[in-house]
């Protein structure tokens, strides 16, 4: 609890942060965003595309030797997605961490 309070105080000091709240469980919905550049050749493109479809990922850039893929979801979904892509060769990765909003009409 002390570490959480310290984290909230540090986040409140950032200029772009308007408000920080601590809520858990059913009170909120959270998602993570990942952008990943993966090696993709003519032999692997269809398999990577199928993995993207299963995880509702989007291929947002295509080159001769790679795809850049965008995916969102909870931490476990992102972890499973990246684990499957690892075998193709991940070149670059950017990940947001979880961002959340309170469910329903709760206002503060």
N, C-alpha and C positions, 0 to 999 in steps of 0.2 A: 504493500500500500504506500509505503514511503517512497519507493522508487517510482511508482506511478505518479504520485503528487509532484515529484521533482521533474519528471518528463513533461507533465502538463504545464508546469511553470516555465520550462525552457521553450516549449512550443508557443506559449502565449507571448513570448518576447519577439518572435519572428514577425516581421512587418506584414506579410501576406496572410497570416493566420488571424481570422476574425474571432473564432470561438473554438474552444476545445472542451469536449464532454467525455465522460467515462460512462459507457453503457455496455451491457453484456447480454448474452442470451437472445431471447425473442424480442427484445426492445429495438433492435436495429438490423439493418441489412448491410452487408459488407461485400465488397468486390475488390479484386486485384487486377491490375493490367500488366501484361508482359508483351514486350516486343522482342522477337528472337530472329536472328539471321542464321539460317541453317543451310548447309551445303546441299545442293540439289542438282543432280545431273539427269540425263535422259532416262537412266535406269531407276532412279528413286523418286522422280517427280510425282508419279501417280500415287505411290504409297504415302508420301508426305501430304498430298492433297486429301487423301482418305482420312488420315489422322486429323487434319484440320477440320474436316466435315464432322467427324465424331465429336470433337471438342468445341464445335462451333467457332473455330478460329477463322480469321480472314487472312488470305495472302494479299499483302498490300504493296509488295514490290517483287518484281521478277527480274533476274539477270540470267546470263548463260550458266552461271555456276552456283546461284543461291536464290533462296526465297527469304523475304522478310515477312514474318507472320505476327499478327496481333491476336491475342486471346485474353478474355476476361473470365473471372470466376472466383470461387473461394480458393483458399490456400491449397487445399488437397487436390482440387481440379488442376490448378496450375502446376503443382508438383508432378502429377501423373503425366500431364501433357509434355512437360520438359523432359521427363524420364524417357518417354517414347522417342522424342526428337534427338536425344543424346547420341543414339547409335548412328545418326546420319552426319553428325559433326556440327556442333553449335559454334559459329564464328563469333557472334556478339549477342549480348543479352542486356536488356534494360527492364527493370521490374519495379512497380510502384510501391509494393506493400499494400496492406489492406486499407481501404478508405470506406467509411461507413456513414449512414444517415439513420436517424430514428424512424421506426416504422409508423405507418398510419398518420393520424392527425395530431400526434403529440407535438406541442409547440413549447418552446422555452424561451 
